[in-house]
Amino acid sequence: VGKKQDGNIEITISNRTDTAISNEHLQLDSPYFISKEKIVTIPSNRSQKISMALVWKEGKTLDLKQSCFDYKVTFHNLSIERAIPNYGVWKLIGPFIKDDPDLAPMHEKYPDHGLASLPSFNYMNRDKLNLNEEFVDIDSIRTWQSNGKLVDQPFDVQTIFPEGFKLNLNNYYIGRGERTIYLYTKLQAKIATEKWLMIGCSAYFRIFHNENKIYQADQIIRSWPYAHFMKLDIEAGENHLLVRIDTPTDNFDFEIGLKEFIAKHPHQSEWETEMVFNSEN
């Protein structure tokens, strides 16, 4: 949704009667999308999946601060209202890599410089994590973003639109080996509030909130939504969030979300669905 790209939605309709539903109109209405009406026939006691194409309405303004984009489906005199969630917008910065000095120089007699012999054999970077150096910080990112110079820096910067709480970061760059990447976004709040910040990550990572480091994971554990959690004191107005991820492996998982803070363990609170991570606001 964040890119205003065309997509589709899959609808499952079950006919639990002994009578077939014949040539009924399936209609999707939304303030944001256009979708062509379909004529559907469903045999008795059967279910059927129907895919409906969604096209963003021409001229419709996209507000990335919205938590969802609603629609209504009507079929056989029945209507249901649903919404497509907005999982936010992030700046993916990096990767940052450093040569491993223990691997240099190469083998004196048989140097391994060169291309892989087959496309299916990926090149392995000779890199080593540098956990003691910060490559970027919130203050620098804010300055570069305000003067339009963020994309002009000597490292890669991408705007990404996650499809869920889990960010498939390996899809956004090519390469293997040890590396550091950063994720930057913002949160807006009308009043000061508290939330649980929930993170799953199969790498080392650090969390910075408004220039303060609020969490650091020095051990790699299995990634799941409750693997790491911390109380986030959100200030009234604009809040800045920077995640540094240091991975010594080729592939890793990262997922992030907010839960309501009710002074109890986050297992006992609901997921926050109104506040949106938005690096562009």
Backbone hydrogen bonds, N-H to C=O, Kabsch-Sander energy under -0.5 kcal/mol:
donor,donor_aa,acceptor,acceptor_aa,energy
4,K,1,V,-2.1
7,G,54,L,-2.3
9,I,52,M,-2.3
11,I,9,I,-0.5
11,I,50,I,-3.2
13,I,11,I,-0.5
13,I,48,Q,-2.8
15,N,46,R,-3.3
16,R,14,S,-0.8
21,I,42,I,-2.9
22,S,20,A,-0.6
24,E,40,V,-2.7
26,L,38,K,-3.4
27,Q,25,H,-0.6
27,Q,74,T,-2.5
29,D,72,K,-2.8
30,S,33,F,-0.5
34,I,55,V,-2.7
38,K,26,L,-2.5
40,V,24,E,-3.1
40,V,38,K,-0.5
42,I,21,I,-2.8
45,N,15,N,-0.6
45,N,17,T,-1.3
46,R,15,N,-0.8
46,R,43,P,-1.0
48,Q,13,I,-2.4
50,I,11,I,-3.3
52,M,9,I,-2.8
52,M,50,I,-0.5
54,L,7,G,-3.2
55,V,34,I,-1.9
57,K,32,Y,-2.9
60,K,57,K,-2.1
63,D,61,T,-0.6
64,L,62,L,-0.8
66,Q,63,D,-1.7
69,F,84,I,-1.9
71,Y,82,R,-2.6
72,K,29,D,-2.8
73,V,80,I,-2.7
74,T,27,Q,-2.9
75,F,78,L,-2.9
76,H,25,H,-0.6
78,L,75,F,-1.6
80,I,73,V,-2.2
82,R,71,Y,-2.5
84,I,69,F,-2.5
86,N,67,S,-2.7
87,Y,85,P,-0.7
89,V,277,F,-2.0
90,W,160,I,-2.3
91,K,184,Y,-2.6
92,L,90,W,-0.6
92,L,158,Q,-3.2
93,I,91,K,-0.6
93,I,182,Y,-2.8
94,G,156,D,-2.7
96,F,180,T,-3.1
100,D,126,R,-1.8
103,L,100,D,-1.8
104,A,101,P,-1.1
121,F,118,L,-1.9
122,N,120,S,-0.8
125,N,123,Y,-0.6
127,D,125,N,-1.2
128,K,98,K,-2.3
131,L,129,L,-0.6
133,E,130,N,-0.8
135,F,133,E,-0.6
141,I,137,D,-2.3
142,R,138,I,-2.7
143,T,139,D,-2.0
144,W,140,S,-2.8
145,Q,141,I,-2.7
146,S,142,R,-2.3
147,N,143,T,-1.8
148,G,145,Q,-0.8
149,K,144,W,-2.5
150,L,144,W,-1.1
152,D,149,K,-0.9
153,Q,150,L,-1.2
155,F,153,Q,-1.4
158,Q,92,L,-2.5
160,I,90,W,-2.8
160,I,158,Q,-0.6
167,L,165,F,-0.6
167,L,254,F,-2.5
168,N,166,K,-0.6
169,L,167,L,-1.9
171,N,168,N,-1.6
172,Y,169,L,-1.8
173,Y,170,N,-0.5
179,R,247,T,-1.8
180,T,96,F,-2.1
181,I,245,I,-2.4
182,Y,93,I,-2.6
183,L,243,V,-2.5
184,Y,91,K,-2.2
185,T,241,L,-2.3
187,L,239,N,-2.2
189,A,237,G,-1.9
193,T,234,I,-2.3
195,K,232,L,-1.9
196,W,259,K,-3.0
197,L,195,K,-0.5
197,L,230,M,-3.1
198,M,196,W,-0.7
198,M,257,G,-3.1
199,I,228,H,-3.0
200,G,255,E,-2.5
202,S,253,D,-1.8
204,Y,246,D,-2.0
205,F,217,A,-1.1
206,R,244,R,-2.2
207,I,215,Y,-2.6
208,F,242,L,-2.9
209,H,212,N,-3.2
210,N,240,H,-2.3
212,N,209,H,-1.9
214,I,207,I,-2.5
214,I,212,N,-0.6
215,Y,207,I,-1.2
217,A,205,F,-3.1
218,D,216,Q,-0.7
221,I,201,C,-0.6
221,I,219,Q,-0.6
227,A,224,W,-2.4
228,H,199,I,-2.0
230,M,197,L,-1.6
232,L,195,K,-3.6
233,D,231,K,-0.6
234,I,193,T,-2.1
234,I,232,L,-1.2
237,G,189,A,-3.8
239,N,187,L,-2.6
241,L,185,T,-2.7
242,L,208,F,-2.6
243,V,183,L,-3.0
244,R,206,R,-2.5
244,R,242,L,-0.5
245,I,181,I,-3.0
245,I,243,V,-0.5
246,D,204,Y,-2.6
247,T,179,R,-2.3
247,T,245,I,-0.6
255,E,200,G,-2.7
256,I,165,F,-2.2
257,G,198,M,-2.0
259,K,196,W,-2.2
260,E,270,E,-3.1
261,F,194,E,-0.8
262,I,260,E,-0.7
268,Q,265,H,-2.8
269,S,266,P,-1.6
272,E,258,L,-2.5
278,N,186,K,-2.6
279,S,89,V,-1.3
281,N,278,N,-0.8
